[in-house]
Amino acid sequence: MSGQPLTIYEVGGAVRDRLLGLPVTERDWVVVGATPEAMQAEGYRPVGRTFPVFLHPDTGEEYALARTERKVAPGYHGFTFHADPEVTLEADLSRRDLTINAMARSPEGEIIDPYNGQADLHARRLHHVSEAFREDPVRILRLARFAARFAPLGFRVAEDTLALCQEMVATGEVDALVPERVWQETAKALMAPTPSAFIRVLRDTGALAVLFPEVDRLFGVPQPVKHHPEIDSGEHVLLALDQAAGLDADLATRFSVLVHDLGKGITPAEELPRHRGHEARGVPLTEGLCERLRVPSDTRDLACAVTRYHLDCHRVRELRPETLLGLLNGMDAFRRPERVDGFLTACEADYRGRLGLEHRPYPQADYLREALRRCQAIEARPFVEQGLKGPAVGEAIEKARLAELARLQPSD
């Protein structure tokens, strides 16, 4: 490349996943011994705003010049980067977060592993590369996300890494995280095989109380053992989260499960372990969390519906027609029928997210779908043909829906 002595190495997740025997879905590359000018002369397109990253002219994969970084201000934006042909591969790998992400593969297939990533893969250990880990608070979120992804393989956070994260939280580094990045990492973690591990690691580090105080507040709050053998409200949410993952729920549904019981965290102490009215109490908490993290509106709306109506869904066969229709209207099921599947999946995950009750059926979902189907079949045309107009048509449809739901209701 323009006469420059250089070497291109595959780095990071692709190397790690190949060693774990996992599918490699994307690859990243580091170029040692090159300049930005040389890269562009070969047709690579620059895309990095703060450090030199280039897209391959044919594959579109990212190629970054080997670089080092230096902390100059608080938060994860407070870095300066240095890249030139003299920066070595080992120096570049040293700035990465975890040892299992700090390996490279040479063009000949040799694994370059200066920080013992292979040993940590074998030990199923998530361990920081160096003390530089403490300079970037996003790494706590990434650590928790990798815990959620690799928990099924038996990975655990190393004790000294956990202690380092706790120190970072104590010194206020986590306070500098911007909402968009917190949501980005959370969204990835919730879609991992074991999303509960993400919450557990954040809680163990102390970051959960900073980033998700509404969720952190649930731990240690008791529930009636009759309905919740696991007793602890926080533990219930974690069980339900993993149930949502087992049901292959989408992101909006998994997030809804995470927040569905926030109201239990503010139940008056004298009312415990009961949580009468926690659904309505939880809605403002869910709305506030979504606003703070700038959660997408569709995800927010589903989360609020699940928070407000999940108990109604569990007892749907017992609801009076008026209450059942209020549930359908409240979740906007007639205008947004595509929301119903996510709502029901979240409720099923909640219902089954209880110690020893993980495999019980959820016939309530079929009952609510049938109720919606019958109500949807009622059209406005017959009422218009009768001469009704304006609000009178809506009132007639509502009355007909109530009659249909009364016919659906099981007899005693």
C-alpha angles and dihedrals in degrees: 000000000000089000094296117142101234143150129207118215131189107230145181127004097010091057092045096047094046090054089050091051092245127138114270108226100172137012134212127198137203121205116209121197100018138113129218089249092055092049093052091046087061092052100262112147117226115231105155115110098191103021135018112280122156136192117230109247092231110025100031090224119146121259116186127191113242107266146170128215137211130202111236104158141017121281132030094294092059099095138108119205131213122198128170138132091272095064108106128222091245091054090050093049091048092068093059123105109237131025091236088059094045100075130104137196121220124222087260092055097255116147112231107203113166095160101048097255092153091055090052091048089054092046091045089234130151104211132166119245097225145333087282085081088082092063096072120052092195086073090071089058091046091049090053091046092053088049088056092047098046102033091102088060091053099256118160134182114259114246095238091048089052090050091050091053091050089054090050091053091047092053092051099249091133091056088070095063114116119228096243093058093045090052093045093055093040092052091053092046094049089056091054121106093255108028091170089072090063091057093043093053092047089050093047090053094046092242094113091067089053100042103028107020091159090060095040089054091064095068113097093018109124128223131194108284090218091070099022115038088179087061097194113098093213092051089051091055091051092050090049092048092056090046088055089052090050089052089054091239121181124246097267091052094048092049089049089055090050092057103029096103101039090121090068089067091068100040108135110259093236091061097053137152087026119072106198110179096009091135095064091039090054098055097076089047091052091047092049094049091049092050092048094051094036092236113190112269097241091053091046093051093051091046091053092048092051091046092052102039110027094104091048088054092052091054096034095130089058097050123112113242091253092054093045092051089047088055092052092046093044093055089045090237096159096053095032106032090157087070093063098078093052091047093051093045090052091050091048091051089050092048093050097038093095129107110269093000098081096118103043116126123252108214089163089083094061091045093053092046090053091049090052093046092053093048092047090055090065107094133193096231099084091052093048089050088054088060099258117146140190117339091003090069092054091048091051092050090050091051092048091050091052090051091050092050090049089056090050094052113107115250119240 
